[in-house]
Amino acid sequence: MRCSIRQNPHSQPPSSHPPLPLLLPLPFFLSFPPGICFFRCLCLSFCHSPGNLLFAMSQHRHRASATLHPMPREFHFWVYILSSRSRNLYVGMTNHLPRRTETHQQRNPGTHTTRYAIHRLVYFEYFRYVRSAIAREKELKRRSREQNVELIERLNPTWDDLYPTLQDPTEPKP
């Protein structure tokens, strides 16, 4: 029985290399619109259409070219310290500081921040990587109270609420 897939005249000629193993399910390959080459080759529009997909997979040899390169995504992480008027402290980490601060200010019953009226943002640090933020949060939690107070007073000597100065990073800037 012969294969019914026709060879595209614009694709690369057959070679002596064995075909690449199929690493991803077939529906994934078929989800690309015609003219978009998953294999990042120099092909023309229709070499990876469903009718020519198997032939195209047998022609591409470079494993590195068959990897996905998603759009880069920006990450935002913050380590923050909240305080009450009597200077009780709360150290936390979040990926959306304005929203998390609002959550603390809503004073939900049964939470530590509500019980001790901790709702003033007095210190925060920005991190791009979550592991760095988690490590810093753990470091601040292990430190003594005096060390954390010294850190806050170095950058915010009057212990002002910094929440009004925040700008949401997900909102477009004018």
The 8 nearest C-alpha neighbors of each residue, nearest first, counted from 0:
[[1, 2, 3, 4, 5, 53, 54, 6],
 [2, 0, 3, 4, 5, 6, 54, 53],
 [1, 3, 4, 0, 5, 54, 53, 6],
 [2, 4, 5, 1, 50, 0, 6, 51],
 [5, 3, 2, 50, 51, 6, 54, 53],
 [4, 6, 3, 7, 51, 50, 2, 54],
 [5, 7, 8, 4, 51, 54, 10, 46],
 [6, 8, 9, 10, 46, 5, 51, 45],
 [7, 9, 10, 6, 11, 12, 46, 5],
 [10, 8, 7, 43, 42, 11, 46, 45],
 [11, 9, 7, 8, 42, 46, 12, 55],
 [10, 12, 13, 58, 9, 42, 8, 55],
 [11, 13, 14, 10, 58, 8, 9, 6],
 [14, 12, 58, 11, 15, 57, 16, 54],
 [15, 13, 16, 12, 58, 17, 11, 57],
 [14, 16, 17, 13, 18, 58, 12, 57],
 [17, 15, 14, 18, 60, 58, 13, 57],
 [16, 18, 15, 19, 57, 14, 60, 20],
 [19, 17, 57, 20, 16, 58, 56, 60],
 [18, 20, 57, 21, 56, 60, 17, 59],
 [21, 19, 22, 18, 56, 57, 17, 23],
 [20, 22, 23, 19, 24, 56, 25, 18],
 [23, 21, 20, 24, 19, 25, 65, 66],
 [22, 24, 21, 25, 27, 28, 26, 20],
 [25, 23, 27, 26, 22, 28, 21, 29],
 [24, 26, 27, 28, 29, 23, 21, 30],
 [27, 25, 29, 28, 24, 30, 23, 31],
 [28, 26, 30, 25, 29, 24, 23, 31],
 [29, 27, 25, 30, 26, 31, 24, 37],
 [28, 30, 26, 31, 27, 25, 49, 32],
 [29, 31, 27, 28, 26, 32, 25, 33],
 [32, 30, 29, 28, 35, 33, 37, 27],
 [31, 33, 35, 34, 30, 29, 48, 36],
 [34, 32, 35, 45, 48, 44, 31, 47],
 [33, 35, 44, 45, 32, 36, 43, 47],
 [36, 34, 33, 32, 31, 37, 44, 47],
 [35, 37, 38, 39, 34, 47, 40, 42],
 [38, 36, 39, 35, 65, 31, 28, 67],
 [37, 39, 65, 36, 40, 64, 59, 66],
 [40, 38, 36, 37, 64, 41, 65, 42],
 [41, 39, 42, 38, 36, 64, 59, 37],
 [40, 42, 43, 39, 36, 10, 11, 38],
 [43, 41, 40, 10, 46, 9, 44, 36],
 [42, 44, 45, 9, 46, 41, 34, 10],
 [43, 45, 34, 46, 33, 42, 35, 47],
 [44, 46, 48, 47, 34, 33, 43, 51],
 [45, 47, 48, 51, 10, 7, 44, 43],
 [48, 46, 52, 45, 51, 55, 49, 36],
 [47, 49, 45, 51, 50, 52, 46, 33],
 [50, 48, 52, 51, 47, 29, 53, 28],
 [51, 49, 48, 52, 4, 5, 47, 53],
 [50, 52, 54, 48, 47, 49, 53, 46],
 [53, 51, 47, 55, 49, 54, 48, 50],
 [54, 52, 56, 55, 51, 57, 50, 4],
 [53, 55, 57, 51, 52, 56, 58, 6],
 [54, 56, 52, 58, 53, 57, 51, 47],
 [57, 55, 53, 58, 54, 59, 52, 19],
 [56, 58, 18, 54, 55, 59, 19, 53],
 [59, 57, 55, 56, 13, 60, 54, 11],
 [60, 58, 56, 57, 61, 55, 19, 38],
 [61, 59, 62, 58, 19, 18, 16, 57],
 [60, 62, 64, 63, 59, 65, 19, 38],
 [61, 63, 65, 64, 60, 66, 19, 59],
 [64, 62, 61, 65, 66, 60, 38, 67],
 [63, 65, 62, 61, 66, 38, 39, 40],
 [66, 64, 38, 62, 63, 67, 37, 61],
 [67, 65, 64, 63, 68, 62, 38, 37],
 [66, 68, 69, 65, 37, 64, 38, 63],
 [67, 69, 66, 70, 71, 65, 64, 37],
 [70, 68, 67, 71, 72, 66, 37, 73],
 [69, 71, 72, 68, 67, 73, 74, 66],
 [72, 70, 69, 73, 68, 74, 67, 127],
 [73, 71, 70, 74, 69, 75, 127, 68],
 [72, 74, 71, 75, 127, 128, 70, 169],
 [73, 75, 127, 72, 76, 128, 94, 129],
 [74, 76, 127, 94, 126, 73, 77, 125],
 [77, 75, 94, 126, 93, 125, 127, 129],
 [78, 76, 125, 124, 93, 92, 126, 79],
 [77, 79, 92, 124, 123, 91, 136, 132],
 [80, 78, 123, 91, 122, 90, 77, 92],
 [79, 81, 90, 122, 89, 121, 120, 123],
 [82, 80, 120, 89, 119, 121, 88, 118],
 [83, 81, 88, 117, 119, 86, 87, 118],
 [82, 84, 117, 86, 85, 87, 116, 118],
 [83, 85, 86, 82, 87, 117, 116, 119],
 [84, 86, 83, 87, 82, 116, 117, 115],
 [87, 85, 83, 84, 82, 88, 117, 148],
 [86, 88, 83, 82, 85, 117, 89, 115],
 [89, 87, 82, 81, 86, 80, 90, 83],
 [88, 90, 81, 80, 82, 91, 87, 117],
 [91, 89, 80, 79, 81, 140, 88, 136],
 [92, 90, 79, 78, 80, 136, 89, 93],
 [91, 93, 78, 77, 79, 136, 132, 133],
 [94, 92, 77, 95, 76, 96, 78, 91],
 [93, 95, 76, 75, 77, 96, 92, 74],
 [96, 94, 93, 98, 97, 99, 76, 75],
 [95, 97, 99, 98, 100, 93, 94, 77],
 [98, 96, 100, 99, 95, 101, 167, 165],
 [99, 97, 101, 100, 96, 95, 102, 167],
 [100, 98, 102, 96, 101, 97, 95, 103],
 [99, 101, 103, 97, 102, 98, 96, 104],
 [100, 102, 104, 98, 99, 103, 97, 105],
 [103, 101, 99, 105, 100, 104, 98, 106],
 [102, 104, 100, 101, 105, 106, 118, 99],
 [103, 105, 101, 118, 106, 102, 100, 119],
 [106, 104, 102, 103, 107, 101, 113, 118],
 [105, 107, 113, 104, 103, 108, 112, 102],
 [106, 108, 105, 110, 113, 109, 103, 102],
 [109, 107, 110, 106, 113, 114, 111, 105],
 [108, 110, 107, 111, 114, 113, 112, 106],
 [111, 109, 113, 112, 108, 114, 107, 106],
 [110, 112, 114, 113, 115, 109, 117, 116],
 [111, 113, 117, 115, 110, 114, 116, 103],
 [114, 112, 106, 116, 110, 111, 115, 107],
 [113, 115, 111, 112, 116, 110, 109, 108],
 [114, 116, 113, 112, 117, 111, 83, 87],
 [117, 115, 113, 83, 112, 114, 118, 106],
 [118, 116, 83, 112, 82, 115, 81, 119],
 [117, 119, 104, 103, 81, 116, 83, 82],
 [120, 118, 160, 82, 81, 121, 83, 117],
 [121, 119, 81, 160, 161, 162, 122, 80],
 [120, 122, 160, 81, 158, 161, 80, 119],
 [123, 121, 80, 79, 120, 151, 81, 124],
 [122, 124, 79, 78, 80, 77, 125, 121],
 [123, 125, 78, 77, 79, 126, 122, 76],
 [124, 126, 77, 76, 78, 123, 127, 75],
 [127, 125, 76, 128, 132, 77, 75, 131],
 [126, 128, 75, 74, 76, 129, 125, 131],
 [129, 127, 131, 130, 126, 132, 76, 74],
 [128, 130, 132, 131, 133, 76, 127, 126],
 [131, 129, 133, 132, 128, 134, 135, 126],
 [130, 132, 134, 129, 128, 133, 135, 126],
 [131, 133, 129, 135, 130, 134, 126, 136],
 [132, 134, 136, 130, 135, 131, 129, 137],
 [133, 135, 131, 137, 132, 136, 130, 138],
 [136, 134, 138, 132, 137, 133, 139, 131],
 [137, 135, 133, 139, 138, 134, 78, 132],
 [138, 136, 140, 134, 135, 139, 141, 133],
 [137, 139, 135, 141, 136, 140, 134, 142],
 [140, 138, 136, 142, 141, 137, 135, 147],
 [139, 141, 137, 138, 142, 136, 90, 143],
 [142, 140, 138, 139, 137, 143, 136, 144],
 [143, 141, 139, 140, 146, 138, 144, 147],
 [142, 144, 146, 145, 147, 141, 140, 139],
 [143, 145, 147, 146, 148, 142, 88, 149],
 [144, 146, 148, 143, 147, 149, 142, 150],
 [147, 145, 149, 143, 144, 148, 142, 150],
 [148, 146, 150, 144, 149, 145, 151, 143],
 [147, 149, 145, 151, 150, 146, 152, 144],
 [148, 150, 146, 152, 147, 151, 153, 145],
 [151, 149, 147, 153, 148, 152, 146, 154],
 [152, 150, 148, 153, 149, 155, 154, 122],
 [151, 153, 156, 155, 149, 154, 150, 148],
 [152, 154, 150, 151, 155, 156, 149, 148],
 [155, 153, 152, 151, 156, 150, 122, 149],
 [154, 156, 152, 158, 151, 157, 153, 159],
 [157, 155, 152, 158, 153, 154, 151, 159],
 [156, 158, 159, 155, 152, 154, 160, 151],
 [159, 157, 155, 156, 121, 160, 152, 151],
 [160, 158, 157, 161, 121, 155, 119, 120],
 [159, 161, 119, 120, 121, 162, 158, 163],
 [162, 160, 120, 164, 163, 121, 159, 165],
 [161, 163, 164, 165, 160, 120, 97, 100],
 [164, 162, 165, 161, 160, 166, 97, 120],
 [165, 163, 162, 161, 166, 160, 167, 97],
 [166, 164, 162, 163, 167, 97, 161, 96],
 [165, 167, 168, 164, 97, 170, 163, 169],
 [166, 168, 169, 170, 165, 97, 96, 95],
 [169, 167, 170, 166, 171, 75, 172, 95],
 [168, 170, 167, 171, 166, 95, 172, 75],
 [169, 171, 168, 167, 172, 166, 173, 97],
 [172, 170, 173, 169, 168, 167, 166, 73],
 [171, 173, 170, 168, 169, 166, 167, 165],
 [172, 171, 170, 166, 168, 167, 169, 165]]
